[in-house]
Amino acid sequence: MITHARDWTLGFQNASPPECPEPVRLEVEGTIPDEIRGTLYRQGPGQFDVYGDRQRHWFDGDGLATSISFDGDGVTYRSRFVATKGKQKEDAAKKRIMGVFGNRPAGGLLTRLLRREGKNVANTNLVPHREMLWAMYEGGRPYHLDADTLTTHGEESFGGILAPGAKISAHPHRDPRTGDLWNFGLKRGKDTILSIYRLSAEGHFEQTHDVVIPVSGMVHDFALSASKLIFVLNPVDVPMPPIKLMTGQACFADSLIYKPMKGTAVLLIDRETDEQEWHHADSFFTFHFANAWDEGDETVIDLCNYDDFSIMRALTEVLQGVARTPASSHLERLRVNRKGVIRERICETSMEFPRILEQGWASKRRRYYGASWADRVWVSVPMVYDLETGETELAPLPEHEFAGEPIPVPKAVGDIDDVWLLVTVLDVKAGRSELRVFDGNDLTAEPVARAHLPQRLPYMLHGNWSPASV
């Protein structure tokens, strides 16, 4: 077990205390802007040591759902672990049992065979939709949570369309014109099927497309333009049939094979005609999209790319308390037309977790918000990149502070590129976490408000803003 208490490895320790299930009023330094009224939902791995057994990968920790609510009277915090089937089983046994993304099931050869079903850790994203809240993880179905108390109600099947064992990504995207929420999932077998889903603004859930794709490994995110669904398919496979994975003798992460010779595929699906366009580029690896839009006869895609697959090795090393493998992504642009794909880097500062306001999806924007490695071993410095000027701003963050993904909140005055940024920060020197509110128009300035949290949080993954109903 890692015991470093004053460096970056503290972000890969269990949350302390484990949960804050009852609401806690926070003391605020500075002034919360009046227009920030609603709830910030954040999700991430909150437990890496399961009854003394250490997980092996950042993606493996049990999901900890957090909410920070803003009203006219102040700011309230609470958190709960998602009560997944796997976590309940391990809590009852008081030991690690199940396999996860980067760790095979516990036990000997026969025991692992009997435990070969992987655990849905529900740790990647918290997605509000109307009155619903889902804890999402691409290794299984969403878990439905109470949007107020964060109590777990159970797995979401969307009226039986998602069968037990079905998988759906943790990165749904809402069409700002229609309010429809789009998502996808992979079905692996003799062929790998990309299944596409749409949840209408009225609440109707349907499966709209099934597409055979040439890779069976990781497709983490996608994008929307006004006319298209956009998938960038990393050249990552698992062996077929995946005997060791199917028998519990290997975990999914160890089964992944990077095949740069295959190149990276770009799939565009016309949302009206269902016509598919396939394009190919030299190999790279991506997790997250910043935005995409139609521009004449081209589709423009902005995303954070890695030159290769070394990031996956790096994400295993950090759970061991080391950072031997350098791996960082940069904001790049793909221009796709009938002639092919043109790839260019548009920002020289490293960047991950790119964000804009949801209302800005599918149209060209001025700014992207995200987090940078800067000169650190871990991606942890809030940043903004101005696409018009080419300038980058980094938040003032001492070496002992590590910030997560910045979540944009619209300002009352301005357009959809003018935002406040809500950021949770881990201070490894003080051993505590806090919320900070930055002005997205001047990220180099000190935060306009901050509040200490009653819980030390590990490095979290994703989150979303839910405005207060009028």
Buried (B, 14 or more C-beta within 10 A) or exposed (E): EBEEEEBBBBBBBBBBEBBBEEEBEBEBEEEBBEBBBBBBBBBBBBBBBBEEBBBBBBBBBBBBBBBBBBEEEEBBBBBBBBBBBBBEEBBEEEEBBBBBBBBBBBBEEEEBBEBBBBBBBBBBBBBBBEEBBBBBBBBBBBBBBEBEEBBBEEBBBBEEEBEEEBBBBBBBBBBBEEEBBBBBBBBBEEEBBBBBBBBEEEEEBEBBBEBEBBBBBBBBBBBBBBBBBBBBBBBBBBEEEBEBBEBBBBBBBBBBEBBBEBBBBBBBBEBEEEEEBEBBBEBBBBBBBBBBBBEEEBBBBBBBBBBBBBBBEBBBBBBEBEBEBEBBBBBBBBBBBEEEBEBEEBBEBBBBBBBBBBBBBBBEBBBBBBBBBBEBBBBBBBBBBBBEEEEBBBBEBEEBBBBBBBBBBBBEEEEBBBBBBBBBBBBBEEEBBBBBBBBBBEBEEEBBBBBBBBBBBBBBBBBBBBBEEE
